[in-house]
Amino acid sequence: MKKTKVKEKSGDKPQEAVAKDMPKKPGKSQIVKLKPKKSTKFAWPAVADYWQKSVQFIKEAWIELKKVTWPGQKETVGATGVVLALVILVAFYLGLVDMALSRLVKYLMG
């Protein structure tokens, strides 16, 4: 079997150097110093940032409301009439279905 040399990449260390860099496990009599974890403290965002974003939102909402085409009085009264008529029709239909089902249940129960 032939021995082949493996080309090492330019950033890789030779195997012997890697083995030397690896930390050894401490024995029973050795003292191990632990590094303290870096604390990540919570920081509240600046109140001015919230205030600025709120003012910007209100300005943009006001601009959008100016673009709305508002209905006139005739259109509003007509749409209200259509809604009331549909509510009355649906209420009448549901009342009839409820009455029919309750009579059916009474008949079946004896």
N, C-alpha and C positions, 0 to 999 in steps of 0.2 A: 504494500500500500504506500502510495507516495505521500509525502508531507507537503502540504501547500501552505504558502504564507498568505495570511489574510491581511489585506491592505487596511490600514487604519485610516479613518476619516481625519481630516485636519483638526477637528475640535475634540476628538476622542483621546483619552489618556491610555497608555499601555496598561495591560492587565495588572502588572506588578504595582504601578502607581495607584491604581484604583484600590487595590487591596490595602495599601498603606494608608490611604485617606479614610478608609472606613473606621468608624469609632469602635473601640473594643468594648465589650460588655464589662461593666464594673464587677469586681469580685465582692465577696461578702464584707471585707474589711474596708472597702473603698467608700468614700463619701461622694454622693451624686448631688450636684447642684442643679436645681431645676430653674429654668428661665421663667420669670413671671410672664403671664399672658398680657398682651397689650389690651387694655380696656377700651372698648368702643363705647364712648358715652353718647347718649342720645342728645341731639341738639335741636331745639325748636327752631323752625324757620322764622325769619324776621316777621314781625307783625305788619310792617310796612309792605312786605311782599303780598300778604293776604289782602290788605287794603287796596293795593294797586290792582290786583287781579279782579277784585270785586267791582271797582270803579270801571275797569275796562269791560267787564261783562255787562254792566248796566248800560254803558254807552253803546255797545254793539246791539243789545236788545232793543234799545230805543230806535236805532237806525233801522232795524228789521221791522219794527212796528210801523214806522213811517211808510214802508213799502207795501203794507197790507191794504187791500181794497175792501173797505168796510161797506156792508150792505145798507141800503136805505131803509126808510120806515116801511114802505110797501113790501119789500122783500122780507123783512123781519116778521111782519104780521102774517104774511103768506106761509113762511116756513113754520111759524108757531102753530098756525091752523092745521098744517099737514101733520105735524107731530101729535097734536091733540087728537085728531081723527084716527091716526094709527094706534094710539094708546087705547082709545075707546074700543076700536075693532078687536085688538088683541085681548083686551080684558073680557069682552063679550065671548070671544072664542074659548078662552081658557075657562070661563065660568060654565059654558055649556059642556065642555069636556069633563070638568070636575063633577058637575051634576050627573052626567051619564055614568061616569066611573063609580061614583058613590052609590047610585041606584043598583048598578051591577053587583057591587060588593054586598050590599044589603040583600039582594036577591039570592046570591050564592051562599051567604051565611045563614039564611033562613029567616 
